[in-house]
Amino acid sequence: MSDRQTDALSRLWPAYGLDVPDGPVVPVDLADLFGRRAPVVLEIGSGMGDSTAAMAAADPDRDYLAVEVHTPGIANLLDLVERAGLRNVRVAQGDALSLVSGLPEDVLDAVHVFFPDPWPKSRHHKRRIIQPTHVALLRSRLRPGGVLHCATDWAEYAEAMKATLDADPELVDAYGGFAPRPAHRPVTKFERRAITAGRPVADLLYRRR
């Protein structure tokens, strides 16, 4: 990590960080975590945090809980949070599904899964985040009408995502197919590289019944 990231992590983690422990599921009280009661967006795999920080800054009435395993990305997001003076962001480190398992049902306003690892080899497909059992867990934590928003630049994974989401009986495709690119999702360096390489980005937006 850079000196800036190391400093941000050491200073800001106690105020903004949440460890997701290995082993038994630990309940998470979102109102206690954020110090208020507001709609919560869960960002799974926040990367370097640029998108999370930008969306949280543009959406101050909702709280953003980012979960990531990559320490430099977590540190970078904490630095962005401080620089922008954001109070509606918290950052969790650890397994996203363990974190979600510790949340009450019907508590999230939205779940974002942007550019998850596509695990392109067939024998690795079981590691993908968007698969039936994981989707059922994520959906159970959404409030009725809450949104599950996925995006990927991997065409085969996009089709697999759509088939999995279509098969969930409690999710409704908000657009009847792939969605137009939502204005609220910032364009990242990763996305620009994908487009330059000729990989179009697919967005999928589903609502809980």
C-alpha positions in Angstrom: 0.0 0.0 0.0 1.0 3.6 -0.4 1.9 5.7 2.6 -1.4 7.6 2.1 -3.4 4.3 2.1 -1.5 3.0 5.1 -2.2 6.1 7.1 -5.9 6.2 6.1 -6.3 2.6 7.2 -4.7 3.0 10.6 -6.5 6.2 11.4 -10.0 5.6 9.9 -10.6 1.9 10.3 -11.7 2.2 14.0 -14.4 4.7 13.0 -15.5 3.3 9.6 -14.4 -0.3 9.5 -16.1 -3.6 10.3 -14.3 -6.9 10.5 -16.2 -10.0 9.2 -14.9 -12.9 11.2 -14.3 -16.4 10.0 -16.4 -19.0 11.6 -19.8 -18.5 13.2 -22.1 -15.8 11.7 -22.0 -12.5 13.7 -25.2 -10.4 13.7 -24.8 -6.9 12.3 -27.0 -4.0 13.6 -27.0 -1.4 10.7 -28.5 1.4 12.8 -25.7 1.0 15.4 -23.1 0.7 12.6 -24.1 4.0 10.9 -25.4 5.8 13.9 -28.8 6.4 12.3 -31.7 4.7 10.6 -31.7 5.2 6.9 -32.0 3.0 3.8 -28.9 0.9 3.3 -27.1 -0.1 0.0 -24.7 -3.1 0.2 -21.8 -2.9 -2.2 -20.2 -6.4 -2.7 -16.7 -6.1 -4.0 -16.1 -2.4 -3.9 -12.6 -2.7 -5.4 -10.6 0.6 -4.9 -13.8 2.3 -3.7 -14.1 5.0 -6.4 -17.7 4.0 -7.4 -18.8 3.5 -3.8 -17.5 6.9 -2.7 -19.1 8.7 -5.8 -22.5 7.1 -5.3 -22.5 7.7 -1.6 -21.6 11.4 -2.1 -24.5 11.8 -4.6 -26.9 9.9 -2.4 -26.6 11.2 1.2 -30.0 10.0 2.3 -28.9 6.4 2.0 -26.1 4.6 3.8 -23.5 2.5 1.9 -21.9 -0.6 3.3 -19.0 -1.7 1.2 -17.5 -5.2 1.6 -14.1 -6.1 0.2 -11.2 -8.5 0.9 -8.4 -6.4 -0.8 -6.7 -4.3 1.9 -5.3 -1.6 -0.4 -8.8 -1.1 -1.9 -10.3 -0.8 1.6 -7.6 1.7 2.6 -8.2 3.7 -0.6 -11.9 3.9 0.0 -11.3 5.1 3.6 -9.1 7.8 2.2 -11.8 8.8 -0.3 -14.4 8.9 2.4 -12.3 11.3 4.5 -11.4 13.5 1.6 -15.1 13.9 0.6 -16.3 14.2 4.2 -18.7 11.3 3.8 -20.6 10.1 6.8 -22.8 7.5 5.1 -20.1 4.9 4.3 -18.8 2.0 6.3 -16.3 -0.6 5.0 -16.4 -4.3 5.9 -13.4 -6.6 5.3 -14.1 -10.3 4.8 -16.5 -12.7 3.1 -19.5 -11.0 1.7 -21.8 -13.9 2.2 -20.8 -14.2 5.9 -21.6 -10.5 6.3 -25.0 -10.9 4.6 -25.9 -13.9 6.7 -25.5 -11.7 9.8 -27.9 -9.1 8.5 -31.7 -9.3 9.4 -34.1 -10.1 6.6 -35.8 -7.3 4.7 -33.3 -4.7 5.7 -31.5 -3.6 2.6 -32.7 -1.0 0.1 -30.3 -2.3 -2.6 -27.5 -4.8 -3.3 -24.9 -3.9 -5.9 -22.6 -6.6 -7.4 -20.5 -4.7 -9.9 -17.9 -6.6 -12.0 -17.5 -9.6 -9.8 -14.8 -12.1 -10.7 -16.3 -14.1 -13.6 -14.3 -17.3 -12.9 -14.3 -18.0 -16.6 -13.2 -21.7 -16.4 -16.1 -24.1 -16.2 -14.6 -25.9 -13.2 -14.5 -22.6 -11.3 -18.1 -21.5 -12.0 -19.1 -22.8 -8.5 -17.1 -19.9 -7.1 -19.2 -17.2 -8.8 -21.2 -14.9 -6.5 -24.3 -15.0 -8.7 -25.6 -18.5 -8.3 -29.0 -19.7 -7.0 -28.2 -20.2 -3.3 -26.3 -16.9 -3.0 -29.0 -15.0 -4.9 -31.7 -16.4 -2.5 -29.6 -15.2 0.5 -29.1 -11.7 -1.0 -32.8 -11.4 -2.0 -33.9 -12.4 1.5 -32.1 -9.4 2.9 -33.7 -7.0 0.5 -36.8 -5.2 1.5 -39.9 -5.8 -0.7 -39.3 -3.6 -3.7 -35.5 -3.5 -3.0 -33.1 -3.7 -6.0 -30.4 -6.3 -6.8 -28.2 -4.6 -9.4 -25.5 -6.6 -11.2 -23.0 -5.5 -13.8 -20.4 -7.5 -15.8 -18.2 -7.1 -18.8 -18.0 -10.9 -19.3 -20.7 -11.9 -21.9 -21.1 -15.5 -20.8 -21.4 -14.6 -17.2 -24.0 -11.9 -18.1 -26.1 -14.6 -19.6 -25.6 -16.9 -16.7 -26.5 -14.1 -14.3 -29.7 -13.4 -16.1 -30.7 -17.1 -16.2 -30.1 -17.3 -12.4 -31.9 -14.1 -11.5 -34.8 -15.0 -13.8 -35.2 -18.4 -12.0 -35.6 -16.8 -8.6 -39.4 -16.8 -7.9 -39.2 -13.6 -5.8 -37.3 -11.4 -8.2 -38.7 -9.4 -11.0 -36.7 -8.2 -14.0 -37.1 -4.4 -13.9 -36.5 -4.0 -17.6 -37.5 -7.3 -19.1 -33.9 -8.0 -20.2 -30.6 -6.3 -19.9 -31.0 -2.8 -18.5 -29.8 0.4 -20.1 -26.8 1.7 -18.3 -28.0 3.4 -15.1 -26.8 7.0 -14.7 -26.1 6.5 -11.0 -23.4 3.8 -11.6 -20.1 5.7 -12.2 -17.9 4.7 -15.0 -14.7 3.3 -13.5 -11.2 2.8 -15.0 -11.9 -0.9 -15.1 -15.1 -0.3 -17.1 -13.3 2.0 -19.6 -10.6 -0.7 -20.1 -13.2 -3.3 -20.7 -15.0 -1.1 -23.3 -11.6 -0.3 -25.0 -10.9 -4.0 -25.2 -14.3 -4.6 -26.9 -16.1 -6.1 -24.0 -19.5 -4.4 -23.7 -20.9 -4.0 -20.2 -24.2 -5.6 -19.2 -26.4 -4.3 -16.4 -29.2 -6.3 -14.7 -31.7 -4.8 -12.3 -34.1 -7.0 -10.4 -36.6 -6.0 -7.8 -37.9 -8.2 -4.9 -41.6 -8.8 -5.2 
